[in-house]
């Protein structure tokens, strides 16, 4: 669990998350495209698309993060 008051811990997590996405961008975008219903990714609001991408990076490429946590965090971000 991250201590949100520890900026270095939060910074390191952010770097790890963005790196996981950057290293797996093609796979993540292909997964999103295959899982979507009638929407094209280009039609999604950019912030929603980016939150979905980061959630996929957490869920699929950061095994220390439970999938339920990745989904919950993405939903919370979307609510904000």
N, C-alpha and C positions, 0 to 999 in steps of 0.2 A: 504494500500500500504506500502510495506516495505521500510524503509530508509536504503539503502545498506551500508551507513556509520556507522550505529548503529549496531556494532557487536553483542551486546547482543540480539537485536531484531532478527537478522538473525539467531543467534545460537538457540534462542527459537523456531523459525519457523522450523529450521532443526530438532530439537528434536521432535517437534510435528509431522512433516511429517514422519520421520523414525518410530516413535511410531505408527502412524496410519497404516503404512505398516506392521510393525511387528505384530500388534494385528489382522490384517486381511489378512495375507499372503495367507492362504489357499483359501479364497474367491477370492482374486485378481488373483492368479495363475489359479484357475478354470475358472474365467471369461476370462482371456487371452487365455487359451487353447480352450475354446468354441468359441471364436470370431475369432481366426486365420483361415487362409484359408488352404493351403496345407503344411504350415510350422509347424514343431514341435518346441516347445519352446527351446529345447536343441540345435537346429540348429541356433537359433538367436545369433547374436553377443552379448556377455554378457552386454556390456554397453547399447546397444539398449533395451535389455530385462529389465535392471534395470531402465532405464528412463521410459519405459512403465509402470513398476510396480509402480514407484513413482507418475506418472501422474494419474494412477487409484486410488491410495491412496488419492491423492488430490481431484479428481473428485467425488469419491464415499463416502469418509469418513471425509472430511473436508468441511462442508457445507458453511463455510464463503468464500471459494474459488470458484468463478464461473467456471463452466466446461470449458467454452471457454478459460479462463486464464490458466487452467491446461494443456489444449491441446496446446495452443500457447507456453507455457514455454517448454513443452516436445519437440516440433518441433524445437524451438530455440536451445535447448541443443543438439539435434541431428545434427543440422547444424554445430555446433562448433566441 
